[in-house]
Amino acid sequence: MSATAPEITEAQLATVHPFAMWVVDQLDLREGAADDVFTDEDTQELAAGLEALFGDEELRFAVVSLLNLAASLETNGAPKTARRLYELMEREEVLEALRQLNVGRDDEAERDRVEGRRAFEKLSGSAAKPKPASVGEERPKDTVTLDGLQFPRRM
């Protein structure tokens, strides 16, 4: 079976990173060859391209595109090429670069959550309902405990 990449529609093309398209081109250039057409040199070149994106949001887009391509190749007759791509995405330096992109995202998400709550309160004219107490905390006034509901016992 040849190691050709799956067909990509025009709509899908807009959502594919150029690195994934480069991999597809490499496979198409060597059409008819065995599944191991994606060489060590290709892998090193792709790794260098990814490394150039470290610290840039584009890295996330590139990794997602390459992982999607690898999944497609895995089921379309090029499992060795897919494995190379998976191994590249699983390298510690790639994972660490992705972790660094996430630093600060938790703070942004919390800010967005607080701003959303304030916008809701302003729009509705009432404060958001308090959340239930955690284990060990004193429960808010006018709340009911599960034990207070007195569910019937099963026999």
N, C-alpha and C positions, 0 to 999 in steps of 0.2 A: 504494500500500500504506500502511496506517495505521501510525503509530508507537506501537503499543500494546506494553506490556511483556509478557513471557511470564508464564504462570500460575505461581503459587508455592504449593506445598503447605504445610499447617500445620507439618510437620516442618522444611521449609526455612525457614519464617518465623522460627524461633528462631535460625537461623544468619545472618540478614540484619540488617545495621546499619540503624537508623532513617533514616540519610541515603539509603541505597539505596531504602528504601521510599518516602521523600519523592519521589525521582526518578520512581519508578513511579507515584505519585499524580499528579505533574505531567503525565506522559504520558497517564494515564487521563482526566484532566480535559479534555484537548484531543484526545480520541480522534477519529479521522476526519480529522485535519489531516495535513499533509505531515510528512516525517521531521524537519524543522527546527523542531519545536515546542518543543524545549528551548532557551530563549532565553539571551541574554547575561546578563540579569538573574538568571535561574535559576542560571547558572554562577557569577556573583558571589556569590549567596546561599549556594550550596554551598561555595564557596571560603572564605567567612567562617566557615561552620560547621566546616570542616576546620581552619582556623587556630585556632579556639577549642580544638581538641583537641591542638595541638602540645604535646609534653612529656608527654602522657598515653598509656598503652598502648592506650586505645580507638582512637587514630588508626590503628593497624595493622589493627584489626578493620574500621573504616570504609573504609579504602583497599582491603582485600581484597574486601569486599562490593561496593564500587563497580566494581572491576575485573571481578569476576564478572558483575555486571549489564551492564557495557559489552560483554563478550564475548558475552553472551546477546543483547543488542540488536543487535550487529553481524551476527549470523546470523539474526535474526528480523525483519528489515526496517527497522531504524532505525540505519543506519551513521553518519549525521551526528551523531546524539545520542551514539552510542558513541564517535565521534572526540572530541567535546567532553569526555566523561568521561575518556578516555585522556589528552588534553592537560592536563586539570586535575591528574590524578594524576602527570603527568610534570613538573609545574612544579618548579623548583629548590627553592623554599621547602618544598614537600611532601616532596621527596626528602631534603632536609637534615634535616627534622624526623624522618623515619624513620631516617636515619643516627644521629641523636642518641639515639634510643630503643635502638639497638644498642650504644652505648658501654657497656662494662662487661659485656656479655653474653658476650664471649670469656672474661673472667675467671671468670664464673659457670660457664661450660661446663667450663673447666679444673678448677675446684674440684669440680664434679660428677664429672668423670672420675677425679680422684684419690680422692675418697670412694668411688666405685664400685670402683676397684681395691683399696682397703683392705678394703672389705666382702667382696669376692671372696676376697682372701687370708685373711681371718679365717674365712670360711665353709669354704674348701677346705683350710685348714691349710698352704698352700704359697704361695710368692711367685709373682707373675705372671712368665712367661718374659720374658727380656730381648728387646728389639727388635733387629733386625739393625743392624750398623754402617752409617752413612752413608758416602758416597764420601769418601775421604781419612781416615777415622777408623780406628783400630786395631780389628780384629775381636775380638769376645769369645772367650774360651777355649772350646775344644770346639765350634767351628763349622766348617763346610765352605764353601769358596768354590765358585762355579759352575765355575771352571776345574778344580778338583779332582775334579769328577764325571766328567770325561773322556767326554763324550757322543760317540757315533760321528759322524763327519763325513759329510755328504751328498755324493753324487757329482754 
